[in-house]
């Protein structure tokens, strides 16, 4: 006969998970533009930290960077937090690769989850 072990399972709500992911938020002032930028502590742990050009290249018409960016994301310990953060924005405004996903994939993930962006679009911010 085999023994069956009892396993305790903890289920988190989406709100609890989001709360943990964003437990420490900092506002940085972009002195060049006078804009407050929200940063979270998990961003300091991202594998892409300091490698902006690899994830969000200026020559974004060339998609050759995507595979390398996805490989970087594949083993990133903060990928879940990055994805939750990226899903807060309108996908049309998202450039580059976030949590291994392109803007089209982020849009599909928003539809799959039934979530809407909570952040304004760039045009909404510029019109204020």
DRENPA-3360 file (N, C-alpha, C; in nm, 2 decimals, always signed):
BEGIN
1 = XXXXXXXX = +0.08/-0.12/+0.00/+0.00/+0.00/+0.00/+0.09/+0.12/+0.00 ~ +0.04/+0.22/-0.07/+0.12/+0.35/-0.07/+0.06/+0.45/+0.03 ~ +0.14/+0.53/+0.08/+0.10/+0.64/+0.17/+0.07/+0.76/+0.10 ~ -0.04/+0.83/+0.13/-0.08/+0.95/+0.07/-0.05/+1.07/+0.17 ~ +0.03/+1.16/+0.13/+0.06/+1.28/+0.21/-0.04/+1.38/+0.20 ~ -0.07/+1.45/+0.30/-0.16/+1.57/+0.30/-0.08/+1.69/+0.26 ~ -0.13/+1.76/+0.16/-0.06/+1.88/+0.12/-0.15/+2.00/+0.14 ~ -0.09/+2.10/+0.20/-0.16/+2.23/+0.22/-0.14/+2.32/+0.11;
9 = XXXXXXXX = -0.25/+2.37/+0.05/-0.25/+2.46/-0.06/-0.30/+2.60/-0.02 ~ -0.23/+2.70/-0.06/-0.27/+2.83/-0.04/-0.31/+2.90/-0.17 ~ -0.43/+2.95/-0.17/-0.47/+3.02/-0.29/-0.48/+3.17/-0.27 ~ -0.42/+3.24/-0.36/-0.42/+3.39/-0.35/-0.52/+3.44/-0.45 ~ -0.58/+3.55/-0.41/-0.67/+3.62/-0.50/-0.58/+3.71/-0.59 ~ -0.63/+3.75/-0.70/-0.56/+3.84/-0.79/-0.52/+3.96/-0.72 ~ -0.61/+4.02/-0.64/-0.58/+4.14/-0.56/-0.46/+4.12/-0.46 ~ -0.46/+4.00/-0.40/-0.35/+3.98/-0.30/-0.22/+3.97/-0.37;
17 = XXXXXXXX = -0.22/+3.90/-0.49/-0.10/+3.88/-0.57/-0.05/+4.02/-0.62 ~ -0.14/+4.10/-0.67/-0.10/+4.24/-0.71/-0.04/+4.32/-0.60 ~ -0.10/+4.30/-0.48/-0.06/+4.38/-0.37/+0.09/+4.34/-0.33 ~ +0.12/+4.21/-0.34/+0.25/+4.16/-0.31/+0.35/+4.21/-0.42 ~ +0.31/+4.21/-0.55/+0.39/+4.25/-0.66/+0.43/+4.39/-0.65 ~ +0.35/+4.47/-0.59/+0.37/+4.62/-0.59/+0.38/+4.67/-0.45 ~ +0.43/+4.59/-0.36/+0.44/+4.63/-0.22/+0.52/+4.76/-0.20 ~ +0.62/+4.78/-0.28/+0.70/+4.90/-0.26/+0.70/+4.97/-0.39;
25 = XXXXXXXX = +0.64/+5.09/-0.39/+0.64/+5.17/-0.51/+0.71/+5.30/-0.49 ~ +0.79/+5.34/-0.58/+0.86/+5.47/-0.57/+0.83/+5.56/-0.69 ~ +0.82/+5.68/-0.66/+0.80/+5.78/-0.77/+0.94/+5.85/-0.80 ~ +0.98/+5.84/-0.92/+1.10/+5.91/-0.96/+1.06/+6.03/-1.04 ~ +1.13/+6.14/-1.03/+1.10/+6.26/-1.10/+1.20/+6.26/-1.22 ~ +1.14/+6.26/-1.34/+1.22/+6.28/-1.47/+1.24/+6.43/-1.48 ~ +1.36/+6.47/-1.45/+1.39/+6.61/-1.45/+1.39/+6.67/-1.59 ~ +1.42/+6.59/-1.69/+1.42/+6.65/-1.83/+1.28/+6.68/-1.87;
33 = XXXXXXXX = +1.18/+6.60/-1.83/+1.04/+6.62/-1.88/+0.95/+6.67/-1.77 ~ +0.99/+6.67/-1.64/+0.91/+6.70/-1.53/+0.80/+6.60/-1.51 ~ +0.82/+6.48/-1.54/+0.72/+6.37/-1.53/+0.75/+6.28/-1.42 ~ +0.66/+6.24/-1.34/+0.68/+6.14/-1.23/+0.67/+6.00/-1.29 ~ +0.77/+5.92/-1.27/+0.77/+5.78/-1.32/+0.75/+5.69/-1.21 ~ +0.66/+5.60/-1.22/+0.64/+5.50/-1.11/+0.74/+5.38/-1.13 ~ +0.81/+5.35/-1.02/+0.90/+5.24/-1.02/+0.87/+5.15/-0.91 ~ +0.89/+5.02/-0.92/+0.86/+4.92/-0.82/+0.99/+4.85/-0.79;
41 = XXXXXXXX = +1.01/+4.80/-0.66/+1.13/+4.74/-0.62/+1.16/+4.61/-0.71 ~ +1.06/+4.54/-0.75/+1.08/+4.42/-0.83/+1.16/+4.46/-0.96 ~ +1.15/+4.58/-1.01/+1.21/+4.62/-1.13/+1.37/+4.62/-1.12 ~ +1.41/+4.64/-1.00/+1.56/+4.63/-0.97/+1.61/+4.49/-0.98 ~ +1.52/+4.39/-0.98/+1.56/+4.25/-0.99/+1.55/+4.19/-1.12 ~ +1.49/+4.26/-1.22/+1.47/+4.22/-1.35/+1.60/+4.18/-1.43 ~ +1.60/+4.08/-1.50/+1.72/+4.04/-1.58/+1.75/+4.14/-1.69 ~ +1.65/+4.22/-1.73/+1.67/+4.32/-1.83/+1.72/+4.45/-1.78;
49 = XXXXXXXX = +1.73/+4.46/-1.65/+1.77/+4.59/-1.59/+1.91/+4.63/-1.65 ~ +1.91/+4.76/-1.70/+2.03/+4.81/-1.76/+2.05/+4.77/-1.90 ~ +1.95/+4.69/-1.96/+1.97/+4.64/-2.10/+1.85/+4.69/-2.18 ~ +1.81/+4.82/-2.16/+1.69/+4.87/-2.23/+1.69/+4.85/-2.38 ~ +1.81/+4.87/-2.44/+1.82/+4.86/-2.59/+1.78/+4.72/-2.63 ~ +1.81/+4.62/-2.55/+1.78/+4.48/-2.59/+1.63/+4.45/-2.58 ~ +1.56/+4.52/-2.49/+1.42/+4.49/-2.47/+1.33/+4.59/-2.55 ~ +1.38/+4.71/-2.56/+1.30/+4.82/-2.62/+1.38/+4.90/-2.71;
57 = XXXXXXXX = +1.42/+4.84/-2.82/+1.52/+4.91/-2.91/+1.45/+5.03/-2.98 ~ +1.53/+5.13/-3.01/+1.48/+5.25/-3.08/+1.44/+5.22/-3.22 ~ +1.51/+5.12/-3.28/+1.47/+5.09/-3.42/+1.37/+4.98/-3.42 ~ +1.25/+5.00/-3.36/+1.15/+4.90/-3.34/+1.09/+4.84/-3.46 ~ +1.11/+4.89/-3.58/+1.06/+4.84/-3.70/+1.12/+4.70/-3.73 ~ +1.25/+4.68/-3.68/+1.32/+4.56/-3.70/+1.29/+4.47/-3.58 ~ +1.23/+4.35/-3.61/+1.18/+4.27/-3.50/+1.29/+4.16/-3.46 ~ +1.41/+4.17/-3.51/+1.51/+4.07/-3.48/+1.54/+4.06/-3.33;
65 = XXXXXXXX = +1.52/+4.16/-3.25/+1.55/+4.16/-3.11/+1.46/+4.08/-3.03 ~ +1.34/+4.04/-3.08/+1.24/+3.98/-3.00/+1.28/+3.84/-2.94 ~ +1.35/+3.76/-3.02/+1.39/+3.63/-2.97/+1.49/+3.64/-2.86 ~ +1.59/+3.73/-2.87/+1.68/+3.75/-2.76/+1.62/+3.81/-2.63 ~ +1.52/+3.89/-2.65/+1.45/+3.95/-2.54/+1.37/+3.84/-2.47 ~ +1.30/+3.76/-2.55/+1.22/+3.65/-2.49/+1.31/+3.55/-2.41 ~ +1.43/+3.53/-2.46/+1.52/+3.44/-2.39/+1.56/+3.50/-2.26 ~ +1.58/+3.63/-2.25/+1.62/+3.70/-2.13/+1.50/+3.68/-2.03;
73 = XXXXXXXX = +1.38/+3.70/-2.08/+1.26/+3.69/-1.99/+1.24/+3.55/-1.94 ~ +1.27/+3.45/-2.02/+1.24/+3.31/-1.99/+1.29/+3.27/-1.85 ~ +1.40/+3.32/-1.80/+1.45/+3.28/-1.67/+1.45/+3.39/-1.57 ~ +1.37/+3.50/-1.60/+1.36/+3.61/-1.51/+1.27/+3.58/-1.39 ~ +1.32/+3.61/-1.27/+1.25/+3.58/-1.15/+1.13/+3.67/-1.12 ~ +1.13/+3.78/-1.19/+1.02/+3.88/-1.17/+0.92/+3.89/-1.29 ~ +0.93/+3.79/-1.37/+0.84/+3.78/-1.49/+0.69/+3.80/-1.46 ~ +0.64/+3.73/-1.35/+0.50/+3.75/-1.32/+0.46/+3.89/-1.28;
81 = XXXXXXXX = +0.55/+3.96/-1.21/+0.53/+4.10/-1.18/+0.53/+4.19/-1.30 ~ +0.63/+4.16/-1.39/+0.64/+4.24/-1.51/+0.51/+4.22/-1.60 ~ +0.46/+4.10/-1.61/+0.34/+4.08/-1.68/+0.22/+4.15/-1.62 ~ +0.20/+4.14/-1.49/+0.09/+4.22/-1.43/+0.10/+4.37/-1.45 ~ +0.23/+4.42/-1.45/+0.25/+4.56/-1.47/+0.22/+4.60/-1.61 ~ +0.26/+4.52/-1.71/+0.24/+4.54/-1.85/+0.09/+4.54/-1.89 ~ +0.02/+4.45/-1.82/-0.13/+4.44/-1.85/-0.21/+4.56/-1.80 ~ -0.15/+4.65/-1.72/-0.21/+4.77/-1.68/-0.22/+4.88/-1.79;
89 = XXXXXXXX = -0.14/+4.86/-1.89/-0.13/+4.96/-2.00/-0.20/+4.92/-2.13 ~ -0.24/+5.02/-2.21/-0.30/+4.99/-2.34/-0.19/+4.92/-2.42 ~ -0.22/+4.81/-2.48/-0.11/+4.74/-2.56/-0.06/+4.82/-2.68 ~ -0.14/+4.91/-2.74/-0.10/+4.99/-2.85/+0.01/+5.08/-2.81 ~ +0.02/+5.11/-2.68/+0.13/+5.20/-2.63/+0.25/+5.13/-2.58 ~ +0.24/+5.00/-2.58/+0.36/+4.92/-2.53/+0.45/+4.88/-2.64 ~ +0.58/+4.92/-2.62/+0.68/+4.90/-2.72/+0.78/+4.80/-2.66 ~ +0.83/+4.71/-2.74/+0.93/+4.61/-2.69/+0.86/+4.49/-2.64;
97 = XXXXXXXX = +0.94/+4.42/-2.55/+0.90/+4.29/-2.50/+0.89/+4.31/-2.35 ~ +0.77/+4.27/-2.29/+0.74/+4.27/-2.15/+0.70/+4.13/-2.11 ~ +0.77/+4.08/-2.01/+0.75/+3.94/-1.96/+0.75/+3.84/-2.08 ~ +0.83/+3.86/-2.18/+0.84/+3.77/-2.29/+0.73/+3.79/-2.39 ~ +0.65/+3.89/-2.38/+0.54/+3.91/-2.48/+0.55/+4.05/-2.55 ~ +0.51/+4.04/-2.68/+0.50/+4.16/-2.76/+0.36/+4.23/-2.73 ~ +0.35/+4.35/-2.79/+0.22/+4.42/-2.76/+0.10/+4.34/-2.81 ~ +0.11/+4.27/-2.92/+0.00/+4.19/-2.97/-0.04/+4.08/-2.87;
105 = XXXXXXXX = +0.07/+4.02/-2.82/+0.04/+3.91/-2.72/-0.01/+3.96/-2.59 ~ +0.03/+4.08/-2.55/-0.03/+4.15/-2.43/-0.17/+4.17/-2.45 ~ -0.21/+4.22/-2.57/-0.35/+4.25/-2.60/-0.43/+4.12/-2.59 ~ -0.38/+4.01/-2.65/-0.45/+3.88/-2.64/-0.46/+3.83/-2.50 ~ -0.36/+3.86/-2.42/-0.36/+3.81/-2.28/-0.47/+3.90/-2.20 ~ -0.48/+4.02/-2.23/-0.58/+4.11/-2.17/-0.72/+4.05/-2.20 ~ -0.74/+4.02/-2.33/-0.87/+3.96/-2.37/-0.90/+3.83/-2.31 ~ -0.80/+3.74/-2.30/-0.81/+3.61/-2.24/-0.85/+3.62/-2.09;
113 = XXXXXXXX = -0.79/+3.72/-2.02/-0.82/+3.74/-1.88/-0.95/+3.82/-1.86 ~ -0.99/+3.89/-1.96/-1.10/+3.98/-1.94/-1.07/+4.10/-1.86 ~ -0.95/+4.15/-1.88/-0.91/+4.27/-1.80/-0.89/+4.39/-1.90 ~ -0.91/+4.51/-1.85/-0.90/+4.63/-1.93/-0.78/+4.71/-1.87 ~ -0.71/+4.78/-1.95/-0.60/+4.86/-1.90/-0.65/+4.96/-1.80 ~ -0.57/+4.99/-1.70/-0.61/+5.08/-1.59/-0.53/+5.21/-1.61 ~ -0.43/+5.21/-1.69/-0.34/+5.33/-1.71/-0.40/+5.41/-1.84 ~ -0.38/+5.54/-1.84/-0.43/+5.61/-1.96/-0.34/+5.59/-2.08;
121 = XXXXXXXX = -0.39/+5.61/-2.20/-0.30/+5.60/-2.32/-0.21/+5.72/-2.32 ~ -0.11/+5.71/-2.40/-0.02/+5.82/-2.42/-0.09/+5.95/-2.47 ~ -0.18/+5.93/-2.56/-0.25/+6.04/-2.62/-0.34/+6.11/-2.51 ~ -0.40/+6.03/-2.42/-0.48/+6.08/-2.31/-0.39/+6.16/-2.21 ~ -0.27/+6.11/-2.19/-0.18/+6.19/-2.10/-0.14/+6.32/-2.16 ~ -0.11/+6.32/-2.29/-0.06/+6.44/-2.36/-0.17/+6.54/-2.37 ~ -0.30/+6.50/-2.38/-0.41/+6.59/-2.39/-0.45/+6.66/-2.26 ~ -0.40/+6.61/-2.15/-0.44/+6.66/-2.02/-0.37/+6.79/-1.99;
% end
